[in-house]
Amino acid sequence: MSMPTWDQFMVPVLRVLSDGVERSLRTTRAEVASLVGLDEDQMAEMLPSGQSVADNRIGWAASYLHRVGALDRPRRGHYFITAMGSRLLSDHPSGISEAVLRTMAKPGDEWWVAKRATGAGGSVVSSPSADQGAIDPTEQVEQGIARIHEDVAAQLLERLLDNDPTFFEQAVVTLLVAMGYGGADGRATVTKQSGDEGIDGIIDQDALGLNRVYVQAKRYAVDRTIGRPDLQAFVGALSGKADGGVFITTARFSREAVAYADGVPTRLILIDGVRLTSLMIRYGVGVQVKDTYRVVEIDEDFFE
């Protein structure tokens, strides 16, 4: 028997957890490996990074099942099956594809479905069911990185929502500084929660504060939609005080809100949950590099 792919591990993961008992990921991995019947050679198979192939694939299966609500994660690294997970197992006892998962996106999770088409960085990602032999190895590497970023992006939103609002406000200011705003000669601060007219951060682009950007950070549930009135209130608060404003949220913006931001005289930038997590990954805020892979090619000058 060949090593199951990560999606082929989803049914075994659900079966192991079908008794409703909360388990650590480590325990789940061991029980799934036993259920599937992995032999010693398969258990010893390692990725170049040193991680077990089986552990890696079972971990991805659990992560994707959690993303669609089939598993709940009451604390870090622990899972138990949900009612949705039990129905999923009953409806698909012989196997679950990623295409099935995409049809189960919860309200507010449409960002994940959309990102499956574009990737975390905006580059096109082929359908997960596409023949991997039809694309070159470089494209496969890029697709793999995009999928990892998707999973990390989902975890980032969870962590931001789990912390208090003050932490979120500071996190977005930290991100803006990492992006180069309020650099060495400027400054970035988080205003007090009361009496700030809804303005949570101030970015001075220079030491004298001649160029100032106001920031509002709203930590809302991902299924919430921010409308035009919220933006109008923000623009009113910064009128005559700043060159522009940045409205950052874990939620999303309505079409009317986006249209308003495009048409208002004051420069207004909108960053929703999808763009926020993408920027955090790109600028290394709240994440760290786990592994580095080198892609080499022939040095033609060496052979001339």
N, C-alpha and C positions, 0 to 999 in steps of 0.2 A: 504494500500500500504506500502510495506517495504521500508526502506531507500535505495536509489540507491547506488550501489558501485561507486568508484571513476571513473571507466571507463564508467559507465552508465551516468555519469554527463557530458561527453564530448559533446554529441550532444546538450543538453540544453545550455551549455556554448556557443557553436558556434551559436545557434539560437538567444540567447540574444545579441550577438555581430554582428549578420549578417547585421545590419543596417550600419556598418562601423564606428560607433561612438566610440571614445576612452572612456573607462570606467576604474575606479579604481577597484581593486579586491574586495573591500568591496561592491561597488555598484553592481558589477557582481554577487557576492554571493547572495545578496538580491533578485535580479531579477531572478536568476536561481531558487532559492528556491520557489519563487512565481510561476514561470512557471511550475515547476515540481509538485507543490501543496503539499509541505511539511506541515504537521500539527504542532500544538504547541508542542506536545510531541516530535516529531522528531527534531524540532528546539531547543528543550531544552536538547537533548541527548548530553552528554559530554564524552570526553575521560578521562582516569585517570589523564592526565596532565592538565585538565581543559579547553581544547580547544573544541569548538563545532565540533561534528562529521561531520555535514553537511559542515561547513566552511572548515574543513580539507580536505574532499573529493573533494569539488569543487576547492579548491586551487591546489590539485594534478592534477586534470583534466586540469586546465589552464596551469600548469607548463609543462605537457607532450605535450600539443598541441603547446605550444611555442617552445619546444625543436625540433619538427619536422617542424617548420615553418608555422603551421596553424594559429598561433597568433603571432603578433609582440608586443614587449614590449618597447615602446619609452622611458619610464622612469620607475623607480622602482615602482612596484605595480600597473601598468596601462597596459591595453591590448587593442588591436583592431584586428579585423579579417583581414587576408591576402587573396589574390586571391586563394592561395592553400587551405586555410581554407574554403572558399566558395565552392570550388570544392569538398573538403572532405565531407562537409555537404550535398551537392547535391548527391554525390555518395553513401553516407551511412546515409540516413535520419533516419533510424530506430535504428541505434546503431553503435558504433565504438569500435573495440577491440584493445587491445595493440598489437596484432599480425599485425593489419593493420598499426599501427603507425611505427612498425619496418621496414615495406616495404617502408616507406616514408623517410628514413634516408637521410639527405642532404649530399653532398660531404663533407667529413671531419668529419661527424658524425658517421662513421663506428665504432669508439671507443665505442660509446654508445651501439650499437647493440652487439658488442663483449662482453661488460661488462655484458649484460643481461645474458650471459651464465656462467660467472665466479664470478660476484659480485665485488664490489669495493675493497675488500680485498683479492680476489683470491679464495674465497671459492665457491663451486658449488651452484648455485641458480637454483631451479626448474623452469620449464616453468611457466609463469604467468597464463596459462590456466589450470595448473595441479590442481587436486582435493586437496584442502587444508586438507581434512580429511585423506589423505593418508600419511601425514607427521605429526610428533609430534609437540607439542606446542613450544618446544625449537627451532626447525628448522624454524617454522613460525616467531618467534621473530628474528632469525638471517637473514631470508630473508627480513623482514621488514626493519631492520637496513641497509642491503645492498642496498635496493631500495632508502632509504633516502640518503645514501652516494652518490649514482649515481646522484641524483638531485642536491645535494650540489656540487659535482664535476663539473657538467655542469655550475653551477653558478660561481664557482671559475674561470673557464676558461674565462667566460664572463667578470668578474671583472678585471682579469689580462690583458685582451686585451683592456679594456676600459681605463686603466691607461697608463701613459707614460712609455717609455722604462726604464727610470731610476728607477721607482718604481718596475718594474718587476725584474731588476737586484738585487735590495736590497732585494726583497722578497725571491729570491732563495738563497741568502746568509744567510738570516734569517732562512730559512728552513734547510740549511746545519748545521748551528750552533745548531738548535733545535735537529738535529739528532746526535749531539755529536761531530761534526767536529769543530776544532778551539775552544775547550772548555775553561775551566777556565784558563789554563796555555797557551793557544794559542790565536790566534786572527783571525778575519775575516774582510776583507775590500772590498770595491767596488772601482775599479780603475776609473780613469777619462775616459770620453767617447772618447777623442782624444789621439792619440799617444800611445794606449795601445796594439796595435797589435791584437785587437779583444778579448783581455782577459778582462773580466768584473769583476772578483772577484778573490781574493787570500785568501786561507785558510792556515794558519800556524798551524800545529798540535801541536807545542810546542812553548815555550816562545822565543826560539832562532831562530825559523824558519828553523830548520834542515830538517823537513819533510813538504813539501809545496805542496799544490794542487791548480791548477788553474781552474777557472770556467768560462765558457762562457754561457751566457744566451741570447737566441734569442726569442723575442716575435713575432712569426709569426702567420698568420691565421691558423686555425686548419686543413684546407684542403691543406696546403702547405707541400711539402715533402723535407726534407733535404738530400742531396746526399753526396757521397764520397768526392767531392772536398772541401766542407765546413769543413769536418773533417780533411782532409789533411792540410788545411790552419791552423786549430787550433793546430794540432800536431806540425806543423812547428814553430808556435809562441811560444810554451812552451818547445821546444826541449832544453835540457840542463839547464832548469830553474826550473823544478818541477819534483816531483816523479810520478805525474799523472795528469789527467785532467777530468773534468766533463762537459759534454755538455748538457745543459738543454734547452728545448724548449716547447712551447705550441703546436707545430705542430707534425710531425711524421718523422721517419727516413726511408729511402729506404732500401731495402734488401742489396744493395751493400754497403751502409753506415754501416749497422750493421755488415756485413762480414768484412769490413775494420777494424772496432773497435775491433773485436774479434782477428784479426791477427796482428795488429800493436804492436811492442815491448813495446811502452809506454802504461802504464795502462790508458785506456780510458773508462769511464762510460757514457752511453747514457740514458737520461731520457726524454721521450716524454710527451705529454700532459696527457695521461692516467695515467702514473706512477707518474707524477708531482702532479696531484690533489689527487691521492691516498696517497702519502706521506704527503701532506699538511694536509689532514684529520687525518691521523694516528698520526702525531706529533703536531697537534693543531695549525697550522700556518694559519691565515686568517679565522679560524673557532672558535666557542665556543660551549660548551656543553649546549644544550637547555633543555634536560630532562634527568633524570637518573632513570632507572628502576631496581628494585631488583628482582632477581629470587631466590626463596628459595626452600629448600628441607628438608625432615625430618632429624633431628639430632639424629642419631641412638644411640650415646653415652648417650644422655639425658634419653633414655628409658631403658638403661641397669642397 
